[in-house]
């Protein structure tokens, strides 16, 4: 009795018949000079895709060189040659323009592009890129509320990314140590007086640096070389920050318990959602997932809060 699939055709092992010589076309790789796209001849083409590349490369180079107006001009020209269905390049160009407007202190135009990009975000990659851009723009213009909200959204979208937690902690610590920054924000500070109080900023900073430390220690088990050394340095930054914030032992234990509930390998694998459609992703807000639990724990009602000294980290 033959097993299904056990019989082989002898022809499989027979030598192939001579089919004659096959003509293989030669291939010559295109060689480009450094910064070829800066030359005037680079635009001597009717190919819209080539023109798009030239203007984009010019914009990227000008941005890197700090020539933001020149970059804006190149990006604007690039938009004219982008096809309607090339949404990824269009988003890239608009993000570049938003960064240029920010550097040129053109706040309204930068904010307008943020609104446009927000409407067109359709997956988690788009949202991550948009939130990172928002953090950069809001930080530059000192818009504290949206700046903090964007960092918190990043922590909710990518809860196992230690760098977002570290950046949120640094922001809270910066605001905590520079009370004059809050006093200058006028109406915005008044509307968020409770959220931006010293006690809450202190508690949120503690929370973020504890989470940063926990995540990096988990990651270190799979790291070596310069990556491990870099992460060890960031762990030390978190340790120094917590030493500066000086929470008591009971507060540390409570915060660690709440912020580490989801830190297990299986949960971390399940939450991997890179590139997923936003319609299929259920995100709990920062408040729902962590902050409300912290407030319910009664930490703010204890004597665990100690005003940090004015020493900068």
C-alpha beads as a LAMMPS data file, in Angstrom:
LAMMPS data file: protein, C-alpha beads

313 atoms
312 bonds

1 atom types
1 bond types

-500.0 500.0 xlo xhi
-500.0 500.0 ylo yhi
-500.0 500.0 zlo zhi

Masses

1 110.0

Atoms # bond

1 1 1 0.000 0.000 0.000
2 1 1 1.493 3.300 -1.057
3 1 1 1.241 6.328 1.166
4 1 1 -0.279 9.347 -0.443
5 1 1 2.487 11.417 -2.014
6 1 1 5.144 8.691 -1.593
7 1 1 5.399 7.923 -5.326
8 1 1 7.879 10.053 -7.283
9 1 1 7.993 10.431 -11.023
10 1 1 11.378 9.300 -12.412
11 1 1 11.281 12.176 -14.841
12 1 1 11.976 14.536 -11.953
13 1 1 15.502 13.143 -11.775
14 1 1 16.161 12.968 -15.503
15 1 1 18.589 15.410 -17.096
16 1 1 17.027 18.420 -18.658
17 1 1 17.021 18.528 -22.431
18 1 1 19.299 20.949 -24.114
19 1 1 17.172 23.974 -24.832
20 1 1 19.950 25.862 -26.514
21 1 1 21.691 28.929 -25.275
22 1 1 19.625 31.431 -23.353
23 1 1 20.255 35.095 -24.005
24 1 1 20.593 36.923 -20.695
25 1 1 20.393 40.683 -21.041
26 1 1 23.288 42.590 -19.551
27 1 1 22.649 44.812 -16.546
28 1 1 24.505 47.981 -15.782
29 1 1 23.882 49.428 -12.358
30 1 1 23.131 53.115 -12.338
31 1 1 25.895 55.145 -10.736
32 1 1 25.034 58.512 -9.173
33 1 1 27.414 61.209 -8.037
34 1 1 27.076 62.559 -4.489
35 1 1 24.202 65.052 -4.290
36 1 1 23.403 64.506 -7.967
37 1 1 19.909 65.812 -7.325
38 1 1 21.296 69.297 -6.620
39 1 1 22.496 69.672 -10.187
40 1 1 20.314 71.577 -12.636
41 1 1 20.432 68.725 -15.121
42 1 1 18.629 66.485 -12.612
43 1 1 15.356 68.133 -13.634
44 1 1 15.933 67.674 -17.359
45 1 1 13.400 64.885 -17.547
46 1 1 9.735 64.408 -18.351
47 1 1 9.422 61.637 -15.758
48 1 1 7.238 62.937 -12.918
49 1 1 8.570 60.281 -10.536
50 1 1 12.164 61.422 -11.142
51 1 1 11.200 65.046 -10.522
52 1 1 9.450 64.019 -7.326
53 1 1 12.617 62.274 -6.123
54 1 1 14.823 65.255 -6.974
55 1 1 12.707 67.750 -5.034
56 1 1 12.279 65.400 -2.068
57 1 1 16.015 64.732 -1.828
58 1 1 16.706 68.456 -2.062
59 1 1 14.235 69.133 0.729
60 1 1 15.680 66.405 2.957
61 1 1 19.232 67.693 2.435
62 1 1 18.263 71.305 3.100
63 1 1 16.472 70.251 6.294
64 1 1 19.558 68.402 7.480
65 1 1 21.651 71.496 6.757
66 1 1 19.257 73.736 8.678
67 1 1 18.130 75.610 5.568
68 1 1 14.450 75.382 6.394
69 1 1 13.078 77.897 3.895
70 1 1 14.940 76.189 1.060
71 1 1 13.593 72.868 2.295
72 1 1 10.049 74.226 2.279
73 1 1 10.428 75.415 -1.307
74 1 1 11.691 71.996 -2.398
75 1 1 8.957 70.131 -0.528
76 1 1 6.277 72.394 -2.023
77 1 1 7.600 71.677 -5.516
78 1 1 7.656 67.965 -4.714
79 1 1 3.954 67.986 -3.815
80 1 1 3.123 69.099 -7.367
81 1 1 4.609 65.876 -8.781
82 1 1 3.195 63.340 -6.321
83 1 1 0.424 61.178 -7.743
84 1 1 -2.889 61.104 -5.883
85 1 1 -2.467 57.458 -4.861
86 1 1 1.057 57.882 -3.416
87 1 1 -0.127 58.637 0.102
88 1 1 2.999 57.501 1.933
89 1 1 5.288 59.982 0.145
90 1 1 2.702 62.720 0.550
91 1 1 2.608 62.139 4.320
92 1 1 6.396 62.172 4.442
93 1 1 6.529 65.499 2.616
94 1 1 3.828 67.093 4.785
95 1 1 5.628 65.979 7.942
96 1 1 8.836 67.506 6.631
97 1 1 7.034 70.767 5.886
98 1 1 5.533 70.816 9.395
99 1 1 9.003 70.467 10.912
100 1 1 10.296 73.298 8.712
101 1 1 7.417 75.609 9.645
102 1 1 8.141 74.798 13.286
103 1 1 11.815 75.708 12.937
104 1 1 10.807 78.931 11.193
105 1 1 8.387 79.725 14.067
106 1 1 5.379 79.707 11.756
107 1 1 3.054 78.222 14.327
108 1 1 -0.282 78.463 12.497
109 1 1 1.031 76.710 9.386
110 1 1 2.688 73.964 11.437
111 1 1 -0.514 73.402 13.418
112 1 1 -2.561 73.373 10.215
113 1 1 -0.462 70.530 8.821
114 1 1 -0.863 68.612 12.091
115 1 1 -4.639 68.848 11.683
116 1 1 -4.416 67.681 8.069
117 1 1 -2.197 64.716 8.927
118 1 1 -4.487 63.786 11.823
119 1 1 -7.466 63.466 9.471
120 1 1 -5.541 61.191 7.097
121 1 1 -3.982 58.824 9.677
122 1 1 -5.354 55.330 9.045
123 1 1 -3.048 52.883 10.849
124 1 1 -0.810 52.641 13.897
125 1 1 2.328 53.529 11.921
126 1 1 0.697 56.770 10.767
127 1 1 -0.459 57.548 14.301
128 1 1 2.954 56.862 15.832
129 1 1 4.679 59.126 13.326
130 1 1 2.037 61.819 13.834
131 1 1 2.329 61.736 17.629
132 1 1 6.126 62.010 17.475
133 1 1 5.707 65.009 15.166
134 1 1 3.169 66.570 17.532
135 1 1 5.550 66.161 20.456
136 1 1 8.253 67.985 18.490
137 1 1 5.956 70.835 17.404
138 1 1 4.191 71.341 20.745
139 1 1 7.473 71.220 22.632
140 1 1 8.989 73.870 20.358
141 1 1 6.061 76.243 20.852
142 1 1 5.688 75.412 24.548
143 1 1 2.086 74.182 24.259
144 1 1 2.159 72.193 27.469
145 1 1 -1.236 70.466 27.509
146 1 1 -1.131 68.984 23.970
147 1 1 2.567 68.191 24.414
148 1 1 1.850 66.080 27.478
149 1 1 -1.255 64.527 25.898
150 1 1 0.746 63.446 22.829
151 1 1 3.390 61.776 24.979
152 1 1 0.681 60.015 26.978
153 1 1 -0.963 58.818 23.757
154 1 1 2.387 57.398 22.652
155 1 1 2.685 55.546 25.955
156 1 1 -0.804 54.094 25.433
157 1 1 -0.195 53.183 21.785
158 1 1 3.264 51.684 22.456
159 1 1 3.127 50.735 26.152
160 1 1 6.341 48.686 26.029
161 1 1 8.513 51.407 24.473
162 1 1 10.708 52.741 27.318
163 1 1 11.796 55.874 25.443
164 1 1 8.299 57.374 25.373
165 1 1 7.925 56.799 29.105
166 1 1 11.329 58.312 29.740
167 1 1 10.475 61.393 27.652
168 1 1 7.181 61.873 29.488
169 1 1 9.007 61.584 32.797
170 1 1 11.600 64.140 31.699
171 1 1 8.860 66.556 30.651
172 1 1 7.127 66.279 34.031
173 1 1 10.429 66.743 35.836
174 1 1 11.277 69.767 33.694
175 1 1 7.925 71.393 34.465
176 1 1 8.270 70.503 38.125
177 1 1 11.683 72.129 38.426
178 1 1 10.788 75.210 36.389
179 1 1 7.587 76.510 37.942
180 1 1 8.008 79.797 36.062
181 1 1 7.250 77.885 32.839
182 1 1 3.776 77.059 34.111
183 1 1 3.168 80.584 35.369
184 1 1 3.852 81.968 31.885
185 1 1 1.191 79.862 30.213
186 1 1 -1.707 81.986 31.394
187 1 1 -5.083 80.603 30.382
188 1 1 -3.745 77.171 29.449
189 1 1 -2.231 76.707 32.902
190 1 1 -5.427 77.943 34.580
191 1 1 -7.573 75.439 32.683
192 1 1 -5.279 72.589 33.694
193 1 1 -4.355 73.824 37.134
194 1 1 -5.131 70.523 38.829
195 1 1 -3.475 68.371 36.147
196 1 1 -0.308 70.479 36.232
197 1 1 -0.091 70.820 39.995
198 1 1 3.262 70.040 41.596
199 1 1 1.909 66.946 43.337
200 1 1 0.529 65.421 40.137
201 1 1 3.589 66.265 38.064
202 1 1 5.773 64.701 40.759
203 1 1 3.631 61.561 40.869
204 1 1 3.541 61.216 37.072
205 1 1 7.317 61.671 36.857
206 1 1 7.826 58.910 39.448
207 1 1 5.423 56.661 37.558
208 1 1 7.214 57.181 34.234
209 1 1 10.738 56.621 35.502
210 1 1 9.685 53.456 37.358
211 1 1 8.102 52.134 34.143
212 1 1 11.211 53.116 32.143
213 1 1 13.450 51.238 34.550
214 1 1 11.278 48.118 34.526
215 1 1 11.026 47.977 30.720
216 1 1 14.739 48.490 30.138
217 1 1 15.642 45.774 32.645
218 1 1 13.392 43.350 30.762
219 1 1 14.971 44.317 27.437
220 1 1 18.509 43.960 28.797
221 1 1 18.045 40.192 29.008
222 1 1 18.182 40.069 25.195
223 1 1 20.816 42.747 24.577
224 1 1 24.594 43.030 24.389
225 1 1 27.372 45.332 23.234
226 1 1 26.727 49.074 22.765
227 1 1 22.927 48.613 22.872
228 1 1 23.182 47.140 26.349
229 1 1 25.559 49.878 27.484
230 1 1 23.238 52.578 26.177
231 1 1 20.234 51.084 27.950
232 1 1 22.231 50.741 31.169
233 1 1 22.998 54.449 30.942
234 1 1 19.295 55.257 30.558
235 1 1 18.464 53.005 33.510
236 1 1 20.949 55.053 35.527
237 1 1 19.222 58.254 34.381
238 1 1 15.924 56.820 35.637
239 1 1 17.571 55.826 38.927
240 1 1 19.005 59.323 39.351
241 1 1 15.648 60.900 38.549
242 1 1 13.881 58.767 41.150
243 1 1 16.569 59.618 43.668
244 1 1 15.966 63.278 42.900
245 1 1 12.177 62.924 43.161
246 1 1 12.663 61.052 46.431
247 1 1 9.402 59.056 46.841
248 1 1 9.093 57.056 50.057
249 1 1 9.249 53.262 50.021
250 1 1 5.482 52.755 50.303
251 1 1 4.867 55.027 47.304
252 1 1 7.518 53.223 45.260
253 1 1 5.952 49.852 45.983
254 1 1 2.431 51.049 45.136
255 1 1 3.492 52.673 41.857
256 1 1 5.583 49.661 40.861
257 1 1 2.691 47.290 41.500
258 1 1 0.255 49.288 39.366
259 1 1 2.621 50.103 36.507
260 1 1 3.952 46.547 36.141
261 1 1 0.621 44.695 35.921
262 1 1 0.945 44.105 32.167
263 1 1 4.674 43.402 32.066
264 1 1 4.792 39.724 31.173
265 1 1 6.176 38.169 27.958
266 1 1 2.850 36.844 26.682
267 1 1 1.036 40.139 27.179
268 1 1 3.860 42.037 25.518
269 1 1 3.630 39.779 22.452
270 1 1 -0.132 40.158 22.214
271 1 1 0.050 43.944 22.210
272 1 1 2.285 44.056 19.141
273 1 1 0.206 46.042 16.638
274 1 1 2.630 47.732 14.256
275 1 1 0.828 48.802 11.085
276 1 1 -2.641 47.677 12.189
277 1 1 -5.674 49.636 11.063
278 1 1 -6.822 52.138 13.666
279 1 1 -10.379 50.824 13.309
280 1 1 -9.231 47.441 14.636
281 1 1 -7.164 48.755 17.549
282 1 1 -8.831 49.340 20.907
283 1 1 -6.687 51.757 22.874
284 1 1 -7.265 52.550 26.491
285 1 1 -6.368 56.109 27.333
286 1 1 -3.464 56.848 29.648
287 1 1 -5.929 57.753 32.386
288 1 1 -7.965 54.560 32.018
289 1 1 -5.003 52.233 31.859
290 1 1 -2.732 53.650 34.590
291 1 1 -3.446 57.080 36.000
292 1 1 -6.886 56.467 37.494
293 1 1 -5.564 53.363 39.263
294 1 1 -2.773 55.451 40.748
295 1 1 -5.230 58.065 42.010
296 1 1 -7.476 55.365 43.485
297 1 1 -4.502 53.931 45.339
298 1 1 -4.487 57.083 47.476
299 1 1 -0.804 57.872 46.903
300 1 1 -1.474 61.611 46.715
301 1 1 -3.202 61.494 50.096
302 1 1 -0.092 60.061 51.775
303 1 1 3.022 61.945 52.834
304 1 1 5.029 60.334 50.031
305 1 1 5.404 63.589 48.089
306 1 1 8.667 65.434 48.669
307 1 1 9.359 68.675 46.812
308 1 1 12.458 68.030 44.659
309 1 1 15.387 70.364 45.090
310 1 1 16.296 72.778 42.313
311 1 1 19.231 70.645 41.144
312 1 1 18.953 69.799 37.453
313 1 1 19.557 66.238 36.322

Bonds

1 1 1 2
2 1 2 3
3 1 3 4
4 1 4 5
5 1 5 6
6 1 6 7
7 1 7 8
8 1 8 9
9 1 9 10
10 1 10 11
11 1 11 12
12 1 12 13
13 1 13 14
14 1 14 15
15 1 15 16
16 1 16 17
17 1 17 18
18 1 18 19
19 1 19 20
20 1 20 21
21 1 21 22
22 1 22 23
23 1 23 24
24 1 24 25
25 1 25 26
26 1 26 27
27 1 27 28
28 1 28 29
29 1 29 30
30 1 30 31
31 1 31 32
32 1 32 33
33 1 33 34
34 1 34 35
35 1 35 36
36 1 36 37
37 1 37 38
38 1 38 39
39 1 39 40
40 1 40 41
41 1 41 42
42 1 42 43
43 1 43 44
44 1 44 45
45 1 45 46
46 1 46 47
47 1 47 48
48 1 48 49
49 1 49 50
50 1 50 51
51 1 51 52
52 1 52 53
53 1 53 54
54 1 54 55
55 1 55 56
56 1 56 57
57 1 57 58
58 1 58 59
59 1 59 60
60 1 60 61
61 1 61 62
62 1 62 63
63 1 63 64
64 1 64 65
65 1 65 66
66 1 66 67
67 1 67 68
68 1 68 69
69 1 69 70
70 1 70 71
71 1 71 72
72 1 72 73
73 1 73 74
74 1 74 75
75 1 75 76
76 1 76 77
77 1 77 78
78 1 78 79
79 1 79 80
80 1 80 81
81 1 81 82
82 1 82 83
83 1 83 84
84 1 84 85
85 1 85 86
86 1 86 87
87 1 87 88
88 1 88 89
89 1 89 90
90 1 90 91
91 1 91 92
92 1 92 93
93 1 93 94
94 1 94 95
95 1 95 96
96 1 96 97
97 1 97 98
98 1 98 99
99 1 99 100
100 1 100 101
101 1 101 102
102 1 102 103
103 1 103 104
104 1 104 105
105 1 105 106
106 1 106 107
107 1 107 108
108 1 108 109
109 1 109 110
110 1 110 111
111 1 111 112
112 1 112 113
113 1 113 114
114 1 114 115
115 1 115 116
116 1 116 117
117 1 117 118
118 1 118 119
119 1 119 120
120 1 120 121
121 1 121 122
122 1 122 123
123 1 123 124
124 1 124 125
125 1 125 126
126 1 126 127
127 1 127 128
128 1 128 129
129 1 129 130
130 1 130 131
131 1 131 132
132 1 132 133
133 1 133 134
134 1 134 135
135 1 135 136
136 1 136 137
137 1 137 138
138 1 138 139
139 1 139 140
140 1 140 141
141 1 141 142
142 1 142 143
143 1 143 144
144 1 144 145
145 1 145 146
146 1 146 147
147 1 147 148
148 1 148 149
149 1 149 150
150 1 150 151
151 1 151 152
152 1 152 153
153 1 153 154
154 1 154 155
155 1 155 156
156 1 156 157
157 1 157 158
158 1 158 159
159 1 159 160
160 1 160 161
161 1 161 162
162 1 162 163
163 1 163 164
164 1 164 165
165 1 165 166
166 1 166 167
167 1 167 168
168 1 168 169
169 1 169 170
170 1 170 171
171 1 171 172
172 1 172 173
173 1 173 174
174 1 174 175
175 1 175 176
176 1 176 177
177 1 177 178
178 1 178 179
179 1 179 180
180 1 180 181
181 1 181 182
182 1 182 183
183 1 183 184
184 1 184 185
185 1 185 186
186 1 186 187
187 1 187 188
188 1 188 189
189 1 189 190
190 1 190 191
191 1 191 192
192 1 192 193
193 1 193 194
194 1 194 195
195 1 195 196
196 1 196 197
197 1 197 198
198 1 198 199
199 1 199 200
200 1 200 201
201 1 201 202
202 1 202 203
203 1 203 204
204 1 204 205
205 1 205 206
206 1 206 207
207 1 207 208
208 1 208 209
209 1 209 210
210 1 210 211
211 1 211 212
212 1 212 213
213 1 213 214
214 1 214 215
215 1 215 216
216 1 216 217
217 1 217 218
218 1 218 219
219 1 219 220
220 1 220 221
221 1 221 222
222 1 222 223
223 1 223 224
224 1 224 225
225 1 225 226
226 1 226 227
227 1 227 228
228 1 228 229
229 1 229 230
230 1 230 231
231 1 231 232
232 1 232 233
233 1 233 234
234 1 234 235
235 1 235 236
236 1 236 237
237 1 237 238
238 1 238 239
239 1 239 240
240 1 240 241
241 1 241 242
242 1 242 243
243 1 243 244
244 1 244 245
245 1 245 246
246 1 246 247
247 1 247 248
248 1 248 249
249 1 249 250
250 1 250 251
251 1 251 252
252 1 252 253
253 1 253 254
254 1 254 255
255 1 255 256
256 1 256 257
257 1 257 258
258 1 258 259
259 1 259 260
260 1 260 261
261 1 261 262
262 1 262 263
263 1 263 264
264 1 264 265
265 1 265 266
266 1 266 267
267 1 267 268
268 1 268 269
269 1 269 270
270 1 270 271
271 1 271 272
272 1 272 273
273 1 273 274
274 1 274 275
275 1 275 276
276 1 276 277
277 1 277 278
278 1 278 279
279 1 279 280
280 1 280 281
281 1 281 282
282 1 282 283
283 1 283 284
284 1 284 285
285 1 285 286
286 1 286 287
287 1 287 288
288 1 288 289
289 1 289 290
290 1 290 291
291 1 291 292
292 1 292 293
293 1 293 294
294 1 294 295
295 1 295 296
296 1 296 297
297 1 297 298
298 1 298 299
299 1 299 300
300 1 300 301
301 1 301 302
302 1 302 303
303 1 303 304
304 1 304 305
305 1 305 306
306 1 306 307
307 1 307 308
308 1 308 309
309 1 309 310
310 1 310 311
311 1 311 312
312 1 312 313
